[in-house]
């Protein structure tokens, strides 16, 4: 046995059941995970700044090139957001990859501060029905919680095994504070959905709710670049968080929010939007477009699918903005294609694809 082979054997003996993950471009960032653990979840649990958002294999943010080593995919990567060329080049999704042994990978770590994932108890302090079958759910936390703009957490009623993911609509707490004392979410009713149907049954003020988070990396750096935010339905929640945060951090960045809904009767969160517009009248613009508004109504705004609002007349320099796109999977994918066709570089499109978690 060579000296190098002996060193490997000794190292594995010192780490029983552990696998070394070596980052090709930054070996100082290498870390260990347990054999058969999911690569992404183990990394973020250790505070590794691993790119991710959905954690269920739909957004593609955690794509990673596998240079050497063996993993077991939890899904068929051919049906994932990975392109055919990326599959040929050895890319995997870290959130769906069980580690079977030592790996060498290529992935760009960093880009945002990683906050520890915590479990916090809370009580419902606001349960307000909004238009469009949406509830404004506000929780008072028993312990302060820190999160970044555009992040989300999982929520569960105390004693229930039904957990669902929702994005914070608040701007993140001040950097010099202990964290947020309250957090808010926009919950759309999903017919047959266990959590949303339970939530809509009656006023839940006073109910104990558990939160786990934060997760995701939507609110990336580069705060001074102008932004285009495209939200479908309750995809507005992370957009509100990101826009409020960016407008506070930057003195000059301008933002356009394109908000897509079905009809004028579905327009919600108008108070929060108007407050932002009043605070930053020169730096924020709102375009609300309705896809199914009756022809004879008094609606004076644009009509059509949300992609219809994304054209040269919008007054956005698509080549120079950062885009944040949040909503249902089909809507986000259609918007991504439209923005790229208009000249927006793919690396500056940050998407949060909402997918029903189950019933």
N, C-alpha and C positions, 0 to 999 in steps of 0.2 A: 504494500500500500504506500502511495506517495505521501509526502508531508502535507500536501494540499488536501488529499482525500481524508487523511487522518484528522485534519483540522475541521473538515465538514462533519465527520462522524462525531467528534467531540462536541461541536457546537450543537448538533441535533440532540445529543444526549443531555446537554445542559438545558434544552428547551423541549422537554417531552410534550408532545401534543401541540406544539406551536409551529407556525410556519413563518418564515421570514419573507416579507414583502419588500423588495428592493425597487426603488424608483430610479429608473435609468438616468434621468436628467438631473436628479438631485439625491444622490445616495445618502446624504446626511438626513434626508427625510424618511428613510426606511423605517419600517415598524413591523411588529409581530402580530399575527392573528391566530386564533385557535383553528386547528384542522376542522374542516366542515362548516366553519362560520362563513357568513356572507361578507364578502370583501368590504363593501361600502359601510354596512352597519357597524362592523368591528372597527373600521377606521374612524368614523365620526364619534363613536363611543370613547375613543382615545383622544379626541380633540384634534385629529388630523384634518387639515383644511382641504377635504376632498370635495370636488365639485359634485353637486347633486341638487335635486329638487323633489321629484315625486316619490322616489324610493320604491316604485312598483313597476318600473320598466317601460313607462310610456313617454317620458320627456327626453331621454337620451343625454341628459346633462352629465351623467357619470361615465360616459363612454371612455374606455381605457384600452390602449393597445397592449396585448399580452405578448411579450417578447419570448418568455420561456416559462415553463412550469405548467401545471395542470389544474383546471377548474372544472366544476360540474355546473352547467347552466340550469337555472330553474325554469327558464322559458326557452322557446325556440328563437334564437337571435335572428333568424331569417324573417321572423314576423315582427321584429322590434323596429324602433326608429333608425337602426343602423342601416346604412346604404349597402348595396352589393359590393361596392369597392371597399368600404370599411370592413366588411366581413372578410373579404379576400386579404386585406392587410392585417388581419388578426385582432380586430377590435372586439371587445366584449362590453357588457353592461355590468358595472361593479355591483349594482344593487341586486343583480340576479345571478351572481357568480359565487358558488360555494368553493372555498379554497381547499384544494386537495394536497398541496405541498408547497414548497418554497416557490415564489414567483418573482420574475423580473418584469416590471410593467413600465409603460410610458404614459404619464398623465400629468397635466399641469395643475399642481396644487396651489392653494392660496387664492387670493382675490377678494376675500372678505374675512372678517374676524369670526372665528368659530366660538360659539357659546356653548357651554355644557348643556346637554339634554337633561332635563329635570322633570320630576313628577310633582305636581302642586295641586292641592285641594282648593276649592273655591265655592262660592255661592252665587246663584243667579240674582242679580240686582236689577236687571232690565230684561223684560220680555215684551217686545213691541211688534205687533203685526204691521208690516209694510206692504205697499202694493206689490203685485206680482208674485204672491205666495212666498214672501220672504219674511223672516223674523230677524230683528235686531236683537241679538243675544249678548248681554253684557254681564261679565263675571267679576266679582270682587275676590281677589286672590288672598289666600291665607299667608302666603309668603311672596315677596317681590320676585318678579320674573324679568329677565333681560332677553331681548330678541332684536333681530335686525329687520330693517324694512323689507317687506315682501315675504317674510317667513310665515310658517304655519305650525300648528300643533294638532295633536289628536285629542279628542274630547270624549268623555264617557260619563254617563250618569253613575253616581256612586252605587256600587253593587251590581252593575251591569257589565257584561262582556262585550257589548256592542260599542265599538269605538269608530269614530269618523274624523277625518282631517278637514280643518277649516283654517283659512288664512286670517291673520290679525288685520283689522282695518285701521288700527291706531298707528300713528307715527311711533317709532321706537322711543323708549324712555331716554332721558338725558344721560350722557356718558358719565357724568359725575354722580348719578343717583344710584340707589341700590337696585332699582328696577321698577317695572310697572306695578302699580297697586290694583289696577283694573285693566281688563282687556275686552275687546268687542269683536263679534263675528257676524257675518251675514249668512243666514242659513236658508237655502231654498228648499221648499217642500218637494220631496221626491215621492210620488205615489208608490206606496208599498215599501218605502225605505224605513227600516226599523227606527233609526235615530230621528229622522225628520218627522215621521208620523207621530212618534212619542212626543217630540217637542211641540208639535202643533195641536196636540189634544187639548191642552189647557195652559193657562198662565203658570209658568214654572218658577216664578220669583220665590227665592228661599231654598230651592232645590240644591243639594250638594252635587258638584260636578268635579271630576278629575281631569287635569290637563297633563299632557306629556309633550315636551318640546324644549326649544324650538327646532324646526327642521327647515331645510331648503336654503337656496342661495340665489334668490331672485334679485334682490337689491344690490347689484354689483357696484364696484367703485366708479371713478370718473364722474364725480358729482357735478362738474361744471359743464358737461356736454348737454345740449338741448335734448329733450326726450319726447318720444311719441308713445303714448299709452293707449292700448286697444283692449277694451274690456267687454265681454259678453256676460250679461246677467250679473250674478254674484262674483264673477271675476273682477268686479269693481273693488272688492275688499282689499286685495294686495296692492292694487293701483292706488287707492287712497293712502295707504301706508307709505308707498314709495314716493308718491308725489309730494305729500306733506313733508317727508324727511328731506327730499332733495331741495325743495324750495327753502327750507330752513338752512341747509348746509351751504348752498350756493347763493351768491349775490347776483348772478346774471343769467343762469340757465332758465330757459323757457320750456313750457310743457303744453302739449296738446293732448287732451283726453278724448278719444272716440269711444262712445258708450253705446252699445247695441242692445236693443230690447225688441220685443214683439209689437206691443201697442202702447199708446199713451197711458193706458190704465195700468201698465206695468212699471211706470217710472217710479223708482224708489231712491232712497238716500239723497234726495234733492237738497235737504237741509245741510248735510255735510259738504256736498259739492258747492253749494252757494256760499258757504262760509269760506271755503278755500278760494273761490273766485273773488270774493269781497276783500280778502286779505292780500291777494296777489293779482290785482286786475290787469297789470301790464305783462305778467309773466305766465299766465295760465289761461287756456282756452278750452271750452267744452263743446263738443259736437255730439248730439244725441241723435241716433238714426234708428228708425223703426222698420221692422221687416214685414209686419202683418197689420199695419194700421188701415182701418177701413177707408176706402177712397173718398167718401163724403165727409170725413171728420174735419175738425178745425185745426188739425196739426199743421204747423207751418214749417217744420223742420224737414230734413232729408228723410227719404224713405228707401227701403231696399235692404239687402244683406249688408252686413257690416263692412265687407270688402268694397262695397260701392262708394263708401266715403273716403277710401284710400286712393286718391288720384292726384294729378298735378294741381288741381284746384284747391287742395287742402292747405296749400301754403307752407309745406314742410320740405326742408332739404333732406330728402331720404338718404342721400349719400353721407350725411354728416351727423345724423341723430342716433341716439340709442333707443331701441324699441323695447317695450315691455308689453307682452301679450298674454292675457289671462282669460280663460273661459273653457268651454267644452272642447274636447279633443278635435272634432271636425272643424269647428270654428277657428281654433288656433292654427291648425295645419293649413287652412285656406288663407288665413292672414299672413302666415309665414311665406307662402308661395307668392302672394301678391306683393309683399314688401321687398322680397328679393328681386322680383321682376321690375320693381321701381328703382332698384339700384342700392338698396340697403344691404350692407355686407352681412352675411349669416352670423358672423361672430359677434355682431352687435344687436342681435335679436335674442331676447331673453324671454322664455315662455314658461307659463304655468298651465299645464293641461289638466283640466278637471275631468275626473273619470269616476262614475259611481263606484263606491267601494263594495257594494253588495246590498242585499236586502235583508 
